[in-house]
Amino acid sequence: MEVKRRTAKALVSKLGSVSEKTRAESLSELRLITKNDPDSRLIIADLGAIPYLSETLYSASETLQENAAATLLNLSISTPDSLMSTRGLLDSLSHALRHPTCPSSAQSSAAATIFSLLTVDLYRPIIGSKRDIIYALIEIIKNPASHPRSIKDSLKALFGISLYPLNRCTVIELGAVPCLFTLVVKDGRLGVVEDTTAVIAQLAGCEEAREAFRRVSGVRVLVDLLDNSTGSSFRTRENAVSGLLNLVQCGGEQVANSVRETGVEVWEGIEEVAENGSAKGKAKAVALLKVLDSGSSVLGDPRFDSLSSSSSS
């Protein structure tokens, strides 16, 4: 362990060098060490590397930005408190997300670092208060030129932000809903659609979602995802059920009626998730069926006799 500490100390000390070549070599080594040796992360953080790494995200060198962002991501896995206690860290990550000179790899690492920090419940309201970060993440998923990895990492970060209920209205206010539904309808890549519907399901759990979803025919899109003919994965269908449940619970009977009015396919799709989904998916599907059962004429159809028993189990 002492050898590791001496090696790390030597590398961290070089981060303050006036020579860009020396800094670049040190950063490259630190990136590899923090990737391959989890035990070294706390040592490197304790030696004061994070402020240097944070400042390097403003560098004009793409290579320096890329290595600094990747090293911060590696450190965030084991030392999130050290990152969050570093002054200006969130601002530097925001810069990496927003600035056109930052390479897509640095952008992706910055988004992934934010998601990593969001695994700590305490940091969700703090990060959610940084509107520039949320705006930057939305711009990434909106931009068709964004790298697929940046889109996926930005979606995960938006998901983490939306886990804190008070953040959801900010995400909606900054224009996320149209972008998310555009990805669902037009993108088609399995992983992207799954991650996108996971964010949609979270955002559905606030009052502001009702109007935002109405403007993009959100209920219809979520119902369509439950149709087997669309080829949606089971994870996507479970997310659609979760989104509809959250939307109905927050929007009340008016929204429930709009779901019921979409037709028979919504009942078939929810029932399939209730029968064949994961434990969490089954529970949400059953809860949604209970909400929709009230006042629904569809249950008079003998094909759906099993729905009543499913919803009472």
C-alpha positions as CSV (number, residue, x, y, z in Angstrom):
1,M,0.0,0.0,0.0
2,E,2.9,2.3,0.8
3,V,4.3,1.8,-2.8
4,K,0.9,2.7,-4.2
5,R,0.8,5.8,-2.1
6,R,4.3,6.9,-3.2
7,T,3.4,6.3,-6.9
8,A,0.2,8.2,-6.6
9,K,1.8,11.1,-4.8
10,A,4.4,11.5,-7.5
11,L,1.8,11.4,-10.2
12,V,-0.5,13.9,-8.4
13,S,2.3,16.3,-7.8
14,K,2.9,16.4,-11.6
15,L,-0.6,17.6,-12.2
16,G,0.6,21.1,-11.2
17,S,3.5,21.1,-13.6
18,V,3.9,24.0,-16.0
19,S,4.7,21.4,-18.7
20,E,1.6,20.2,-20.6
21,K,3.5,17.1,-21.6
22,T,4.2,16.2,-17.9
23,R,0.6,16.8,-17.0
24,A,-0.6,14.7,-19.9
25,E,1.6,11.8,-19.0
26,S,0.5,12.0,-15.3
27,L,-3.2,12.1,-16.3
28,S,-2.9,9.1,-18.6
29,E,-1.3,7.1,-15.8
30,L,-3.8,8.2,-13.2
31,R,-6.6,7.3,-15.5
32,L,-5.3,3.7,-15.9
33,I,-4.6,3.3,-12.2
34,T,-8.1,4.5,-11.1
35,K,-9.6,2.2,-13.7
36,N,-7.7,-0.9,-12.8
37,D,-7.0,-0.5,-9.1
38,P,-10.1,0.5,-7.1
39,D,-8.0,0.6,-3.9
40,S,-5.9,3.4,-5.3
41,R,-8.9,5.8,-5.8
42,L,-9.2,6.9,-2.2
43,I,-5.4,7.4,-2.0
44,I,-5.4,9.6,-5.1
45,A,-8.4,11.6,-3.9
46,D,-6.8,12.1,-0.5
47,L,-3.7,13.4,-2.1
48,G,-5.6,16.3,-3.7
49,A,-6.0,15.2,-7.3
50,I,-9.6,16.2,-7.7
51,P,-9.2,20.0,-7.8
52,Y,-6.5,19.5,-10.5
53,L,-8.8,17.2,-12.5
54,S,-11.7,19.5,-12.2
55,E,-9.7,22.5,-13.5
56,T,-8.4,20.4,-16.4
57,L,-11.9,20.1,-17.8
58,Y,-11.5,23.7,-18.9
59,S,-8.3,22.9,-20.8
60,A,-8.0,23.6,-24.5
61,S,-6.5,20.1,-25.0
62,E,-9.0,17.4,-25.9
63,T,-6.7,14.7,-24.7
64,L,-6.3,16.4,-21.3
65,Q,-10.1,16.9,-21.0
66,E,-10.8,13.3,-22.0
67,N,-8.3,11.8,-19.4
68,A,-9.4,14.2,-16.6
69,A,-13.1,13.4,-17.2
70,A,-12.5,9.6,-17.3
71,T,-10.4,9.8,-14.1
72,L,-13.1,11.8,-12.3
73,L,-15.6,9.1,-13.3
74,N,-13.4,6.4,-11.9
75,L,-12.9,8.3,-8.7
76,S,-16.7,9.0,-8.3
77,I,-17.4,5.3,-8.0
78,S,-15.4,5.0,-4.8
79,T,-15.1,8.5,-3.5
80,P,-18.3,10.5,-4.3
81,D,-18.0,12.6,-1.1
82,S,-14.5,13.8,-2.2
83,L,-15.9,15.0,-5.5
84,M,-18.9,16.7,-4.1
85,S,-16.8,18.5,-1.5
86,T,-14.5,19.9,-4.1
87,R,-15.4,23.5,-4.9
88,G,-16.5,24.1,-8.5
89,L,-16.6,20.4,-9.4
90,L,-20.2,20.6,-10.6
91,D,-19.5,23.7,-12.6
92,S,-16.6,22.0,-14.3
93,L,-18.7,19.0,-15.2
94,S,-21.4,21.4,-16.5
95,H,-18.7,23.0,-18.7
96,A,-17.7,19.6,-20.1
97,L,-21.3,18.9,-21.0
98,R,-22.0,22.2,-22.6
99,H,-18.8,23.5,-24.2
100,P,-18.5,22.6,-27.9
101,T,-14.7,22.2,-27.7
102,C,-15.1,19.3,-25.3
103,P,-14.8,15.9,-27.0
104,S,-17.7,13.5,-26.9
105,S,-15.7,11.1,-24.7
106,A,-15.3,13.8,-22.1
107,Q,-18.9,14.8,-22.4
108,S,-20.0,11.2,-21.9
109,S,-17.7,10.7,-18.9
110,A,-19.0,13.9,-17.3
111,A,-22.6,12.7,-17.7
112,A,-21.7,9.3,-16.3
113,T,-19.9,11.0,-13.3
114,I,-23.1,12.9,-12.5
115,F,-25.1,9.7,-12.6
116,S,-22.5,8.1,-10.3
117,L,-22.8,10.9,-7.8
118,L,-26.6,10.7,-8.0
119,T,-26.5,7.2,-6.5
120,V,-26.1,9.0,-3.2
121,D,-29.6,10.2,-2.2
122,L,-28.2,13.2,-0.4
123,Y,-26.7,14.7,-3.6
124,R,-29.9,14.4,-5.8
125,P,-31.4,17.8,-4.6
126,I,-28.0,19.5,-4.8
127,I,-27.3,18.4,-8.4
128,G,-31.0,18.9,-9.3
129,S,-30.6,22.6,-8.3
130,K,-28.0,23.1,-11.0
131,R,-30.3,24.0,-13.9
132,D,-27.3,24.4,-16.3
133,I,-26.5,20.7,-15.8
134,I,-30.1,19.6,-16.5
135,Y,-30.3,21.9,-19.5
136,A,-27.0,20.5,-20.9
137,L,-28.2,16.9,-20.5
138,I,-31.4,17.7,-22.3
139,E,-29.5,19.4,-25.1
140,I,-27.4,16.3,-25.6
141,I,-30.4,14.0,-26.0
142,K,-32.1,16.6,-28.2
143,N,-29.1,16.9,-30.6
144,P,-29.2,14.3,-33.4
145,A,-25.4,14.7,-33.8
146,S,-24.7,13.6,-30.2
147,H,-22.7,10.5,-29.8
148,P,-24.8,7.4,-28.8
149,R,-22.7,6.9,-25.6
150,S,-23.3,10.6,-24.6
151,I,-27.0,10.1,-25.1
152,K,-27.2,7.0,-23.0
153,D,-25.1,8.5,-20.2
154,S,-27.2,11.7,-20.3
155,L,-30.4,9.7,-20.0
156,K,-29.0,7.8,-17.0
157,A,-28.1,11.1,-15.4
158,L,-31.6,12.5,-16.0
159,F,-33.0,9.4,-14.5
160,G,-30.9,9.8,-11.4
161,I,-32.0,13.5,-11.1
162,S,-35.6,12.5,-11.6
163,L,-35.5,10.1,-8.7
164,Y,-35.8,13.1,-6.4
165,P,-39.5,14.2,-6.7
166,L,-38.8,17.9,-6.4
167,N,-36.4,17.8,-9.4
168,R,-39.0,16.5,-11.8
169,C,-40.8,19.8,-12.4
170,T,-37.5,21.4,-13.3
171,V,-36.6,18.7,-15.8
172,I,-40.1,19.2,-17.4
173,E,-39.8,23.0,-17.3
174,L,-36.5,22.9,-19.2
175,G,-38.1,20.9,-22.0
176,A,-37.2,17.3,-21.5
177,V,-40.6,15.7,-22.3
178,P,-40.8,16.5,-26.1
179,C,-37.1,15.3,-26.5
180,L,-37.7,12.1,-24.6
181,F,-40.8,11.2,-26.5
182,T,-39.1,12.0,-29.8
183,L,-36.4,9.5,-28.9
184,V,-39.0,6.9,-28.2
185,V,-40.9,7.4,-31.4
186,K,-38.0,8.0,-33.8
187,D,-34.8,6.5,-32.4
188,G,-35.5,2.8,-32.3
189,R,-32.2,1.7,-30.6
190,L,-33.2,-0.8,-27.9
191,G,-31.0,0.5,-25.1
192,V,-31.9,4.1,-25.8
193,V,-35.7,3.4,-25.8
194,E,-35.4,1.5,-22.5
195,D,-33.4,4.2,-20.8
196,T,-35.7,6.9,-22.2
197,T,-38.9,5.3,-21.0
198,A,-37.3,4.9,-17.6
199,V,-36.8,8.7,-17.4
200,I,-40.4,9.2,-18.7
201,A,-41.8,7.0,-16.0
202,Q,-40.1,9.0,-13.3
203,L,-41.2,12.4,-14.7
204,A,-44.8,11.1,-14.9
205,G,-44.8,11.3,-11.1
206,C,-45.5,15.0,-10.8
207,E,-48.4,17.3,-11.4
208,E,-46.6,19.2,-14.2
209,A,-46.4,16.0,-16.2
210,R,-50.1,15.9,-17.1
211,E,-50.0,18.9,-19.4
212,A,-46.5,18.2,-20.7
213,F,-47.5,14.6,-21.7
214,R,-50.8,15.8,-23.2
215,R,-48.9,18.1,-25.6
216,V,-46.9,15.1,-27.0
217,S,-49.8,12.5,-26.9
218,G,-47.8,10.8,-24.2
219,V,-50.5,8.5,-23.0
220,R,-51.0,7.2,-26.6
221,V,-47.3,6.6,-27.0
222,L,-47.0,4.7,-23.7
223,V,-50.0,2.6,-24.6
224,D,-48.6,1.8,-28.0
225,L,-45.4,0.5,-26.3
226,L,-47.6,-2.1,-24.6
227,D,-48.7,-3.5,-27.9
228,N,-46.7,-6.6,-28.8
229,S,-46.7,-5.6,-32.5
230,T,-44.4,-2.7,-31.7
231,G,-41.7,-5.0,-30.7
232,S,-41.0,-3.3,-27.4
233,S,-38.7,-5.1,-25.0
234,F,-40.2,-6.2,-21.7
235,R,-38.2,-3.6,-19.8
236,T,-39.7,-0.9,-22.0
237,R,-43.2,-2.3,-21.4
238,E,-42.7,-2.3,-17.7
239,N,-41.5,1.3,-17.9
240,A,-44.6,2.2,-19.9
241,V,-46.8,0.7,-17.2
242,S,-44.8,2.5,-14.5
243,G,-45.2,5.8,-16.4
244,L,-49.0,5.3,-16.9
245,L,-49.4,4.4,-13.2
246,N,-47.5,7.5,-12.0
247,L,-49.4,9.7,-14.5
248,V,-52.8,8.4,-13.4
249,Q,-51.9,8.7,-9.7
250,C,-50.8,12.3,-10.1
251,G,-53.4,13.3,-12.8
252,G,-56.5,11.8,-11.2
253,E,-59.7,10.5,-12.9
254,Q,-59.3,12.7,-16.0
255,V,-56.0,11.1,-16.9
256,A,-57.4,7.6,-15.9
257,N,-60.2,8.1,-18.4
258,S,-57.8,9.1,-21.2
259,V,-56.0,5.8,-20.6
260,R,-59.2,3.8,-20.5
261,E,-60.3,5.4,-23.8
262,T,-57.2,4.2,-25.7
263,G,-59.0,0.8,-26.2
264,V,-58.6,-2.9,-25.5
265,E,-54.9,-3.0,-26.2
266,V,-54.0,-1.1,-23.1
267,W,-55.7,-3.7,-20.9
268,E,-54.1,-6.6,-22.8
269,G,-50.6,-5.0,-22.4
270,I,-51.0,-4.3,-18.7
271,E,-52.3,-7.7,-18.1
272,E,-49.3,-9.3,-19.8
273,V,-46.9,-7.3,-17.6
274,A,-49.0,-8.3,-14.5
275,E,-48.7,-12.0,-15.4
276,N,-45.1,-12.2,-16.9
277,G,-43.2,-9.2,-15.7
278,S,-40.5,-8.8,-13.0
279,A,-41.7,-8.7,-9.4
280,K,-41.6,-4.9,-9.5
281,G,-43.3,-4.8,-12.9
282,K,-46.1,-7.1,-11.8
283,A,-46.8,-5.0,-8.7
284,K,-47.1,-1.8,-10.7
285,A,-49.2,-3.5,-13.4
286,V,-51.6,-4.8,-10.7
287,A,-51.7,-1.3,-9.1
288,L,-52.5,0.2,-12.5
289,L,-55.3,-2.3,-13.1
290,K,-56.9,-1.5,-9.8
291,V,-56.9,2.2,-10.6
292,L,-58.3,1.7,-14.1
293,D,-60.9,-0.9,-13.0
294,S,-63.1,1.7,-11.4
295,G,-65.7,2.9,-13.9
296,S,-64.3,0.9,-16.9
297,S,-66.8,-0.7,-19.2
298,V,-64.0,-2.8,-20.8
299,L,-64.2,-5.2,-17.9
300,G,-67.6,-6.2,-19.1
301,D,-65.9,-8.0,-22.0
302,P,-65.5,-11.7,-21.1
303,R,-62.0,-11.7,-22.5
304,F,-60.9,-9.6,-19.5
305,D,-62.6,-11.6,-16.7
306,S,-59.1,-12.5,-15.4
307,L,-58.3,-8.8,-14.8
308,S,-60.5,-8.6,-11.8
309,S,-58.8,-11.6,-10.1
310,S,-55.4,-10.3,-11.1
311,S,-56.0,-6.9,-9.6
312,S,-57.2,-8.3,-6.3
313,S,-54.3,-10.7,-5.7
